[in-house]
Amino acid sequence: MWAFFSARLRMWLLLAIGAPLLGWLLGRIGDAIEARRGPTAVSRGLQTGRRWLRRRARGPLATSLDDRERPAR
């Protein structure tokens, strides 16, 4: 099924659905590690991955998942 989509549509699907979900997942894992053990190199790396993907994400999920970010300290 995936092969029947054009290259442009596949890229849009990855950026519209995959990138926001992956960024959200990285952030949740980073938050859990940080809450349990404090800031570590791994949690900072995961947070950096979330920010990097957030800048590249497009589509409806990119804004809806960012609305639920953790509050600033």
N, C-alpha and C positions, 0 to 999 in steps of 0.2 A: 504494500500500500504506500509506504513511504517513497518508493521509487517513482510513483506516478505523479508526485508533486514536483513542480518546477523548482529549480535551485533557489530562486528568489523567495518563493513561498516557504521552502524549508528553512531558509535563513531567518525569515520573519517569525516563523513558529518558534525557532530556537531562542530568538531574542525576546519575543513577546511572552513566552510561557516558561521556557527552560531557565533563562538567566535570572528572572526575579525569584523563581522558586529555589534555585540553587543558592542565590544570595541570601534569601530568608533562612534557608537551612544552615548555611555557614554561620550566620549571625546567631541563630538559636543555640548551636553547639558552642560557639565562642562565649555566649552569655552564660551557658550552663557551667562551662569550665571556669569562667571568671568568678561566678557566684560561689563555686565550691572551693577553689584554690587561690583565688585572687588573680591579678593580672600576671599572665605568663607569656612566654614567647609564642606558644601555640595559640592562646586566646587572642593575642594581638594579631597574629597572622590570619586567623579566621575573620576577625573584624575588618582587617585590611581587604581580605577577599570579598567580604560583603560590600564594602564601600566601592571597590573596583567594579563589581558586577552591577551595583546600583547605578553607577554612572553610564553603563553601557546598555542597560535594560530599556526596552521600549514596550509599549502596549498597555492594556488595561491592568495587568497584574503589577506592573512596575510601580504605579502610584498607590494602588490599594495596599500592597504589602508594606510599603514604606510608611504609611500612616500609623502603623502599630509599632513603630520603633520604640526602643526603651527610652525612658525620659532622660534628659541631661542631668548630670550630677552636679 
